[in-house]
Amino acid sequence: MKKARIGGWSSSKTIHVAMPQRTILDCSTQICCLQKVLMLQLCAAAVVAFRPEHCSNDTDVMDHLLTEAALRHNRHKLPSRPVIVRIEMWIQEVTYVSELTQDFEIDLYVNEFWEDPALNYEVLSPCNGNLSFDHSIHESIWIPNTCFINSKKALIHSSPFRNVFLMVFPNGKVLELLSLKVQTMVKVKRSSIWSCWRIKSTGPCHMDLRNFPMDSISCMLTFESYNYNIQEVRMKWNEPHSVLMFKDIELPDFTLVNYTTSVIEAEYAAGLWDELTVSFTFKRRYGWYILQGYIPTYLTIFISWIPFYMSPRAMPARTMIGVNSLLAMTFQFGNIIRNLPRVSYIKAIDIWVLSGMTFIFASLIELAMVGFMNRHEGRTDTKPNYMQKNVTFLLFILAKSRATSLPFMAVV
């Protein structure tokens, strides 16, 4: 079923679940790891102790699911009632956050839990409490066909094989997952199928660079069933730990400071769809900009003030320092903004650099005024000397004329 969005977003039912404190899945001591290993051994011993005497092995159960159950199981048949699909994400790594392309790349595990009565094999008295399959079983059973609808690119890891995991449980059981990285037991009631995908996805980011480089960036991923609306599939976060972190996320330019989850009902032409959104907030690390931007501009402005202490007659040296300071400021500004998208609004770094250029330009104006005044004072000093020489020359001529005869004066 292909759907097209109409009428924008629908906010008829919105649930926001804020998670101010992140859950870090990391064992820092050997004692913690030893306790987990012992707990796993106890769980394995308990399973063996309570195993029925006459039970069906994994081969018999798989034959039943893939043959007899396949005859009465149609993967294309729509569910008679809405199937509740619970989603849990494990964040392994954030590779990068790009300002130019306004996106981020994340490596995560997507876990899906739902119940399918057609795969009930509890009547067979299985020896094990679950069955594990690879990705090939997806072609034989019903799946909710979930995807990231806002991702620019998403792919499943395939090294050394396709990283898809499927586990089938007897219907109606309580699933208890115990991982070496999880410190508590995560219980998912009435889940007969657990599907896990390891995905690398590229999602969009919302960037407001007005406070750059002291800004924050919000990146999000939206997850939903592509084929089934809320009348067929209901999507929910697997509480209380819907998003788990394997470690602290720190990039060269950003640090993950918070994340939130939300559920909305989006309106399409074919009905309403549940959309699960996880939003990541990254805080920019501005140490590089202080070393490469703020401190050099400080020094450039101070250098432009050196001509104030030089002789007014040293015009070439004063001019060279002022012009070079302006060129250095322009080069530093271009080096910073070349890695940023072209936006029409003014950023904090723009105000800082333009203010520095204003100081340097004012020093050049002062240089021009000093040169003009110096030249004007030079002309004022030379005019009286020139007049004095003319007056002296005229007095000499008059004195000379009196000493001569009248005819000579007449001739003159």
C-alpha positions in Angstrom: 0.0 0.0 0.0 1.6 3.3 -1.0 0.6 6.4 0.8 0.9 10.1 0.1 0.9 12.7 2.8 -1.9 15.3 2.8 -2.8 18.1 5.1 0.7 18.2 6.7 1.1 16.9 10.2 -1.7 15.9 12.5 -1.4 16.7 16.2 -4.6 15.0 17.3 -2.6 12.8 19.7 0.9 13.6 20.8 2.8 12.0 23.6 6.2 13.4 24.5 8.4 11.4 26.8 11.4 13.3 27.9 14.5 11.5 29.1 16.8 14.1 30.8 19.2 11.5 32.1 20.8 9.2 29.5 21.3 5.5 30.2 24.9 4.5 29.5 25.5 0.8 28.9 29.1 0.3 29.9 30.8 -1.9 32.4 33.7 -0.1 34.0 34.8 -2.8 36.5 35.6 -6.5 36.3 33.4 -7.2 39.2 30.3 -6.0 37.3 31.2 -8.2 34.3 31.8 -11.2 36.6 28.4 -10.7 38.2 26.7 -10.7 34.8 28.5 -13.8 33.7 27.4 -15.6 36.9 23.9 -14.5 36.3 23.9 -15.9 32.8 25.2 -19.2 34.1 22.5 -19.4 36.7 19.8 -18.6 34.0 21.2 -21.3 31.8 21.3 -23.8 34.6 17.7 -23.0 35.5 16.6 -23.5 31.9 18.2 -27.0 31.9 16.8 -27.9 35.3 13.2 -27.1 34.3 13.4 -28.6 30.8 10.6 -31.2 30.3 11.6 -34.8 29.9 9.9 -35.2 26.6 10.3 -32.1 24.6 10.7 -31.1 20.9 14.1 -30.1 19.8 14.8 -27.0 17.6 14.7 -29.0 14.4 11.2 -30.3 15.0 9.9 -26.9 16.0 11.5 -25.3 12.9 10.0 -27.9 10.6 6.6 -27.2 12.2 6.9 -23.5 11.8 8.2 -23.6 8.2 5.9 -26.4 6.9 2.7 -27.0 8.8 2.5 -23.4 10.1 3.3 -22.1 6.6 0.2 -23.8 5.2 -2.1 -21.8 7.5 0.1 -18.7 7.7 -0.3 -16.0 5.0 2.3 -13.3 5.4 0.3 -11.0 3.1 -2.9 -11.3 5.1 -3.7 -8.2 7.1 -4.1 -8.7 10.9 -7.7 -9.0 12.1 -6.9 -6.6 14.9 -4.2 -3.9 15.3 -0.9 -5.5 16.1 1.1 -3.7 18.8 4.7 -3.3 17.7 7.1 -2.1 20.4 10.3 -0.4 19.3 13.6 -0.1 21.2 16.8 1.5 19.8 20.3 0.9 20.9 22.7 3.7 19.9 26.1 2.3 19.1 27.9 5.3 17.5 27.3 8.7 15.9 29.8 9.0 13.0 29.5 12.7 12.1 27.3 15.8 12.2 27.7 18.0 9.1 26.7 21.7 8.9 27.0 21.9 5.2 24.7 19.0 4.4 22.7 19.5 7.6 22.5 15.8 8.5 24.1 13.3 10.8 25.1 9.6 10.5 24.2 7.1 13.2 24.9 3.5 13.8 22.2 1.8 15.8 20.3 -1.4 16.6 16.5 -1.3 15.9 14.6 -3.9 18.0 11.0 -4.8 17.2 8.7 -6.8 19.4 5.3 -8.1 18.4 3.0 -11.1 18.8 1.9 -13.4 16.0 -0.5 -16.2 17.0 0.2 -18.1 13.8 3.7 -18.9 15.0 2.5 -20.4 18.3 4.5 -23.6 19.0 4.0 -23.8 22.7 1.9 -27.0 22.2 5.0 -28.8 20.9 6.7 -28.5 24.4 9.9 -27.0 23.0 13.1 -27.9 24.8 14.4 -24.3 24.4 12.5 -21.2 25.3 13.2 -19.5 21.9 14.3 -20.1 18.4 16.8 -17.9 16.5 16.7 -17.3 12.7 18.6 -15.2 10.2 17.1 -12.7 7.7 15.8 -15.4 5.3 12.9 -16.2 7.6 11.5 -12.7 7.0 10.3 -13.9 3.6 8.0 -16.5 5.3 6.4 -14.7 8.1 4.4 -11.5 8.6 6.4 -8.4 9.5 5.3 -4.8 10.2 7.5 -3.4 7.4 8.9 -0.6 9.4 11.4 2.0 8.1 12.9 5.4 8.8 10.7 7.7 6.7 12.8 10.9 7.0 16.3 9.3 6.5 18.4 10.4 3.6 20.0 7.0 3.4 19.8 3.8 5.4 21.4 0.5 5.0 21.7 -2.8 6.9 25.2 -3.9 7.7 26.2 -6.9 5.7 29.8 -7.6 6.9 30.5 -10.5 7.1 26.8 -11.3 6.6 23.5 -9.5 6.7 23.1 -8.2 10.3 19.5 -9.2 10.9 18.4 -11.2 13.9 15.0 -12.8 14.5 14.0 -14.7 17.6 10.6 -16.5 18.0 9.2 -17.2 21.4 6.2 -19.3 22.5 3.1 -17.1 22.3 2.0 -15.6 25.6 5.3 -16.0 27.4 7.1 -13.1 29.1 10.3 -12.3 27.3 13.2 -11.5 29.6 16.2 -10.1 27.8 19.5 -10.2 29.6 22.5 -8.6 27.9 26.0 -8.2 29.2 25.6 -4.4 28.6 22.2 -4.1 30.3 22.2 -3.8 34.0 18.5 -4.6 34.5 16.1 -7.1 33.2 13.9 -5.7 30.4 10.5 -7.4 30.3 8.3 -7.3 27.3 4.9 -8.9 28.0 3.2 -11.2 25.4 5.9 -10.9 22.7 6.3 -13.9 20.4 8.8 -12.3 17.9 11.9 -10.3 18.5 13.5 -8.8 15.4 16.8 -6.9 15.5 18.4 -4.9 12.8 21.8 -3.2 12.8 21.4 -0.2 10.6 23.6 2.8 9.6 21.3 5.7 8.8 21.7 9.3 7.7 19.0 11.7 9.1 18.3 15.4 8.9 19.3 18.0 11.4 17.7 21.3 12.3 20.4 24.0 12.6 19.9 27.6 13.9 23.3 29.2 13.5 22.4 32.6 15.0 24.5 31.8 18.1 27.3 30.1 16.2 29.7 28.9 17.6 27.9 28.7 20.9 24.9 26.9 19.4 23.1 23.6 19.6 21.9 21.3 16.9 18.8 19.0 16.9 18.8 15.9 14.8 16.0 13.4 14.5 14.9 10.1 13.1 11.2 9.1 12.5 10.2 5.5 12.5 6.9 4.1 11.3 5.3 1.2 9.4 5.4 1.9 5.7 2.4 -0.3 4.7 0.1 -0.4 7.7 -1.9 2.4 9.4 -3.2 2.5 12.9 -6.1 0.2 12.1 -3.6 -2.6 11.4 -0.4 -1.7 13.3 0.1 0.4 16.4 3.6 1.6 17.0 4.8 2.2 20.6 8.1 2.8 22.4 9.2 0.0 24.6 9.2 1.7 28.0 11.0 2.5 30.2 14.2 2.3 28.2 13.1 3.0 24.6 16.5 4.4 23.7 19.8 3.0 25.2 23.3 4.4 24.7 26.3 2.0 24.6 28.6 4.9 25.5 28.9 8.7 25.7 28.8 10.2 22.2 31.5 12.8 21.7 32.6 14.0 18.3 35.4 16.4 17.4 32.9 19.3 17.0 29.9 18.1 19.0 28.8 16.4 22.2 25.5 14.6 22.6 23.9 16.2 25.7 20.3 14.9 25.5 17.7 13.0 23.6 13.9 12.7 23.7 11.3 10.4 22.3 7.8 11.2 21.1 4.8 9.5 19.4 2.5 11.3 17.0 -0.3 10.3 14.6 0.4 11.5 11.1 -2.3 12.0 8.6 -1.9 10.5 5.1 -4.3 9.9 2.2 -4.8 6.3 3.4 -5.5 7.1 7.0 -3.5 7.7 10.2 0.0 6.3 10.9 1.9 6.1 14.2 5.2 7.8 13.9 7.9 7.3 16.5 10.5 10.1 16.6 13.8 10.2 18.5 15.5 13.6 18.7 19.2 14.1 19.6 20.5 17.4 20.9 24.2 18.1 20.1 26.1 20.9 21.8 28.9 22.4 19.7 32.4 22.3 21.1 33.8 25.8 20.5 37.4 25.4 21.6 38.6 25.2 18.0 36.9 28.5 17.2 38.5 30.2 20.1 42.0 29.1 19.0 41.4 29.6 15.3 39.0 32.6 15.3 38.7 34.7 18.4 42.3 34.8 19.5 43.8 35.6 16.0 41.2 38.4 15.5 42.2 39.8 18.9 45.8 39.9 17.9 45.0 41.3 14.5 43.2 44.3 16.0 46.1 44.9 18.5 48.5 44.9 15.6 46.4 47.5 13.7 47.0 49.8 16.7 50.8 49.8 16.4 50.8 52.7 13.8 49.3 54.9 16.6 52.8 54.9 18.3 54.8 55.4 15.1 56.1 58.7 13.7 53.5 60.6 11.5 56.2 60.8 8.8 56.5 57.0 8.6 53.5 56.8 6.2 54.6 53.7 4.2 55.1 51.5 7.3 51.9 52.7 8.9 49.9 52.1 5.7 51.4 48.6 5.2 50.5 47.5 8.8 46.9 48.8 8.5 46.2 47.2 5.1 47.8 43.9 6.1 45.7 43.7 9.2 42.5 44.2 7.2 43.5 41.5 4.8 44.4 39.1 7.6 41.0 39.7 9.2 39.3 39.0 5.9 41.2 35.7 5.4 40.5 34.5 9.0 36.8 35.2 8.5 36.7 33.3 5.2 38.5 30.4 6.8 35.8 30.1 9.4 32.6 30.5 7.3 33.7 28.2 4.4 32.6 25.2 6.4 29.2 26.7 7.2 26.0 26.7 5.0 25.1 30.0 3.3 22.4 31.5 5.5 20.7 34.9 5.1 20.6 35.8 8.8 23.4 37.2 10.9 25.5 34.9 13.1 27.3 35.7 16.3 30.6 35.1 14.6 29.6 37.6 11.9 29.1 40.4 14.5 32.4 39.6 16.1 34.5 39.7 12.9 32.7 42.7 11.4 33.3 44.6 14.6 37.0 43.8 14.4 37.1 44.9 10.7 35.4 48.2 11.9 38.2 48.8 14.3 40.9 48.2 11.7 39.0 50.4 9.1 38.9 53.1 11.7 42.6 52.9 12.2 43.1 53.3 8.4 40.8 56.4 8.6 43.0 57.8 11.4 46.1 57.1 9.2 44.6 59.1 6.3 43.7 62.0 8.6 47.1 62.2 10.1 48.8 62.1 6.7 46.5 64.9 5.5 47.1 67.1 8.5 50.9 66.5 8.3 51.0 67.6 4.7 48.8 70.6 5.4 51.2 71.7 8.2 54.1 71.4 5.9 52.6 73.7 3.4 51.8 76.3 6.1 55.5 76.3 7.2 56.9 76.8 3.8 54.8 79.8 2.7 56.2 82.4 5.2 59.8 81.5 4.2 58.9 82.0 0.5 57.4 85.5 1.2 60.4 86.5 3.3 62.7 85.6 0.5 60.7 87.7 -2.0 60.6 90.7 0.4 64.3 90.5 0.9 64.9 90.4 -2.8 62.7 93.5 -3.4 64.5 95.5 -0.7 67.8 94.6 -2.2 66.7 95.9 -5.6 65.4 99.2 -4.1 68.6 99.8 -2.2 70.6 99.1 -5.4 68.5 101.5 -7.4 69.1 104.4 -5.0 72.9 104.0 -5.4 72.7 104.4 -9.1 72.0 107.5 -11.3 68.6 108.9 -12.2 68.8 107.9 -15.8 69.4 104.4 -14.7 66.3 104.7 -12.5 64.4 106.0 -15.4 65.5 103.2 -17.6 64.5 100.8 -14.8 
